[in-house]
Amino acid sequence: MMRNISLPGGESVPVLGQGTWMMGEKPERRRGEIAALRLGVSLGMTLVDTAEMYGEGATETLVGEALDGLRDEVFLVSKVYPHNASRRGVIDACERSLSRLRTDRLDLYLLHWRGAVPLEETIAGFETLRDAGKIRYWGVSNFDTDDMEELFGAAGGNACITNQVLYNLSRRGPEYDLVPWLARHGLPMMAYSPIEQGRLPTKGVLGDIAQARNVAPLQIALAWVLNRQRVIAIPKAGSEDHVRANRAALDITLSAEELAMLDHHFEPPSRKRPLEMI
C-alpha cells in the first residue's frame, strides 16, 4: 500500500512521487521514460513533478505525453522560473506549461527559486491562477528559513502549502532550522534528489545495511528519506526497473540501530548551514 501525507487543507498525496529532471531531452530514451512514468502511476506514485526549466519545456512535453489518459489519477506539479514570476509573467508561464502538459490545470505550482521579482507580485499571480482554476495550490522551492519567514510575512503568503528543497543523507542542512519551521507551520517538505542523483557512496554503511537486507544501497538511502516525518520524496527514474526499485524502497522500515549507523556516517547538522541547491 502507498503511504500518504496530508497537505494543508487535508488533501492526501503519496509520500513517494516521481521527479522528471533531465527527462525528455534524449530521443532514444523517450519511449523508456514514458513507460517508466506510466508504470510509476500504476504503482501508486501518482505525484509527478516537473518544471518549465527542465529541457526548456521538453520535459513538460514528455510528461504530457506520458500522462495521456492518466491525468485524473495524478497530482501534477510544475515550477515557474523566477524571471517569469511577475504577476503577469507567472500567468503567461503557467499557460505555456499547461499547453505542453496537455492539461487544463496544475495541482501544484511552485516558484522554482527566489529571484528579483517581489514575492507579493508572484503571490498575486498565483492567486489569480487559483481563482481562475488554472492551479489548485501553490508553493515554493529552494526557500531557506528566512525566505519562508519573508514569504509568510507577505500578504497572502501563508497560502503556500510546501517547500521543495534538496534533501538527502548527504544534504541534511535543512534539519537544523528549516524542517522545524515547516513543521510548526504545518507544511510538508518535498525532497528533490533524495539519492543525490545516484552519487551517494554505495560502499561503507549504505552497502553494509543493503547487503544485510538483500537490497541495493541506494534503496536504503531512499528509504531513509521516506522514513522522515512530513517529507515527500520525488526521485527520478528513467526506466521501469528503476521505478520498481524506488517503489520497493517504500517498504523498507529502517531499525533504530540502522538509523544510528546512518547518523554516525552522515551526521545531522549541529549548526545553521545555508540551503544547498543543485
C-alpha positions in Angstrom: 0.0 0.0 0.0 1.2 3.5 -0.7 1.7 5.7 2.3 0.1 9.2 2.0 0.7 12.6 3.6 -1.8 15.3 4.2 -1.3 18.8 2.7 -2.6 21.9 4.4 -6.3 21.8 3.9 -6.4 18.0 4.2 -5.8 16.7 0.7 -3.8 13.4 0.7 -0.8 12.8 -1.7 1.7 9.9 -1.8 4.9 10.3 0.2 6.8 8.8 -2.9 6.3 10.6 -6.2 8.2 10.9 -9.4 10.7 13.5 -10.4 11.5 14.3 -14.1 14.6 16.4 -14.2 16.6 15.7 -17.4 13.9 13.5 -18.9 12.6 14.2 -22.4 16.0 15.5 -23.6 17.3 12.5 -25.5 15.0 11.0 -28.2 16.5 7.5 -27.8 15.3 7.4 -24.1 11.8 8.8 -24.8 9.9 5.5 -25.0 11.5 4.1 -21.9 10.9 7.3 -19.9 7.3 7.4 -20.9 6.9 3.8 -19.9 8.6 4.5 -16.6 6.3 7.4 -15.7 3.2 5.4 -16.6 4.4 2.4 -14.5 5.0 4.7 -11.6 1.5 5.9 -11.7 0.2 2.4 -11.8 2.3 1.6 -8.7 0.8 4.5 -6.7 3.5 7.1 -7.3 0.9 9.5 -8.6 2.6 12.7 -7.6 4.6 13.8 -10.7 6.9 16.8 -10.5 8.3 18.8 -13.4 9.2 22.4 -14.3 9.3 24.7 -17.3 13.1 24.9 -16.8 13.6 21.2 -17.4 14.8 20.9 -21.0 13.3 24.4 -21.6 9.8 22.8 -21.8 10.9 19.5 -23.4 10.3 17.6 -20.1 6.8 19.0 -19.7 6.0 17.9 -23.2 7.2 14.4 -22.4 5.2 14.3 -19.2 2.1 15.5 -21.0 2.5 12.6 -23.5 3.2 10.1 -20.7 0.1 11.1 -18.8 -2.3 10.8 -21.7 -5.4 9.1 -20.3 -4.0 9.2 -16.7 -4.4 12.9 -15.9 -7.2 12.5 -13.4 -5.1 9.9 -11.5 -2.2 12.2 -11.0 -1.3 15.1 -8.6 0.7 17.2 -11.2 3.3 19.7 -10.1 5.3 22.2 -12.2 7.5 25.1 -11.4 7.9 28.6 -12.8 11.3 30.3 -13.5 12.0 33.3 -11.1 12.3 35.6 -14.1 8.8 34.6 -15.2 7.3 35.1 -11.8 5.9 38.6 -12.1 2.1 39.0 -11.6 1.5 38.8 -15.4 4.5 36.7 -16.2 3.5 33.8 -13.9 0.1 33.7 -15.6 1.7 33.5 -19.1 4.2 30.9 -18.0 1.5 28.8 -16.5 -0.5 28.8 -19.7 2.6 27.7 -21.6 3.2 24.9 -19.1 -0.5 23.8 -19.3 -0.3 23.6 -23.1 2.9 21.5 -23.0 1.4 19.2 -20.3 -1.9 18.8 -22.3 -4.0 19.7 -19.3 -6.3 22.5 -18.1 -4.9 22.7 -14.6 -1.9 22.1 -12.3 -2.5 20.6 -8.9 0.5 22.5 -7.5 2.6 25.3 -9.0 5.9 26.3 -7.4 8.2 29.3 -7.6 11.4 27.4 -8.6 13.7 29.7 -6.5 14.0 33.3 -5.3 14.6 35.9 -7.9 14.4 39.6 -8.3 10.6 39.8 -8.6 9.0 40.9 -5.3 7.2 38.0 -3.6 4.0 40.0 -3.4 3.8 40.0 -7.3 4.3 36.3 -7.5 1.7 35.6 -4.8 -0.8 37.8 -6.7 -0.1 35.9 -9.9 -0.5 32.6 -8.2 -3.8 33.7 -6.6 -5.1 34.9 -9.9 -4.3 31.5 -11.4 -6.0 29.7 -8.5 -9.1 31.9 -8.8 -9.3 31.0 -12.5 -9.0 27.3 -11.8 -5.6 27.0 -13.6 -3.9 25.8 -10.4 -5.3 24.3 -7.3 -2.4 25.1 -4.9 0.9 26.9 -4.9 4.2 26.7 -3.1 7.9 27.4 -3.4 11.1 25.6 -4.0 14.7 26.3 -2.7 13.5 28.7 0.1 15.6 28.8 3.2 14.1 29.6 6.6 14.5 33.4 6.3 12.9 33.2 2.8 9.9 31.4 4.3 9.6 34.0 7.1 9.5 36.7 4.5 7.0 34.8 2.4 4.7 34.3 5.3 5.0 37.9 6.2 3.8 39.0 2.8 0.1 39.4 2.0 -1.3 36.1 1.2 2.0 34.3 1.7 0.6 31.8 4.2 -1.4 30.2 1.4 1.8 28.4 0.4 1.5 24.6 1.0 5.0 23.3 0.6 8.7 24.0 0.1 10.7 21.7 -2.3 14.3 21.5 -1.4 17.5 19.5 -1.9 17.4 16.9 0.9 19.1 13.5 1.3 21.6 11.7 3.5 24.5 13.9 2.4 22.4 17.2 2.4 20.9 17.3 5.9 21.3 21.0 6.5 17.5 21.7 6.4 17.1 19.7 9.6 18.7 22.4 11.7 16.0 25.0 11.3 14.0 24.7 8.0 12.5 21.4 8.8 11.3 22.5 12.3 10.0 25.8 10.8 7.9 23.9 8.2 6.6 21.5 10.9 5.5 24.4 13.1 3.5 25.8 10.2 2.0 22.5 9.1 3.8 22.3 5.8 5.3 19.1 4.4 8.7 19.3 2.7 9.3 17.9 -0.8 12.8 16.4 -1.2 14.3 16.6 -4.6 17.4 14.5 -5.5 16.7 12.2 -2.5 19.6 9.9 -3.5 21.9 12.7 -4.7 21.4 11.8 -8.3 22.9 8.4 -7.5 26.2 9.8 -6.3 25.9 8.7 -2.7 28.7 6.2 -1.7 27.4 2.7 -2.1 30.1 1.1 0.0 30.5 1.5 3.7 27.4 1.9 5.8 24.9 2.0 3.0 26.4 -1.1 1.4 26.5 -2.9 4.7 22.9 -2.3 5.6 21.8 -3.1 2.0 23.7 -6.4 2.0 22.2 -7.5 5.2 18.7 -6.7 3.8 19.5 -8.0 0.3 18.5 -4.7 -1.4 20.5 -2.1 -3.2 22.4 0.6 -1.3 20.5 3.5 -2.9 17.3 1.9 -1.9 18.4 2.2 1.7 19.2 5.9 1.0 15.8 6.5 -0.4 14.2 4.5 2.4 15.9 6.9 4.9 14.2 9.9 3.3 10.9 8.1 3.2 11.3 7.3 6.9 11.4 11.0 7.7 8.3 12.7 9.1 6.3 15.0 6.8 8.6 14.5 3.8 7.6 13.8 0.2 10.4 12.2 -1.9 10.5 12.7 -5.7 13.3 10.6 -7.2 13.6 10.5 -10.9 13.5 7.1 -12.7 14.0 6.8 -16.4 13.4 3.0 -16.7 10.8 0.6 -15.4 13.4 -1.3 -13.4 14.4 1.9 -11.6 10.8 2.7 -10.9 10.2 -0.7 -9.3 13.4 -0.3 -7.2 12.2 3.1 -6.0 8.7 1.7 -5.1 10.3 -1.2 -3.2 12.3 1.3 -1.1 8.9 2.4 0.4 8.5 -1.0 2.0 11.9 -0.8 3.9 11.5 0.3 7.5 14.9 1.1 9.0 15.6 0.0 12.5 16.8 2.3 15.3 20.2 0.6 15.0 20.4 1.2 11.3 19.3 4.8 11.7 22.0 5.3 14.3 24.6 3.9 11.9 23.5 6.3 9.2 23.6 9.2 11.6 27.1 8.3 12.6 28.3 8.3 8.9 26.0 11.1 7.6 25.9 13.4 10.6 22.9 15.7 11.2 23.8 19.4 11.3 24.9 20.9 14.6 24.7 24.5 13.2 22.9 26.5 10.6 24.0 25.8 7.0 22.9 27.8 4.0 20.4 25.9 2.0 22.1 24.0 -0.8 20.8 23.7 -4.4 21.7 21.7 -7.5 
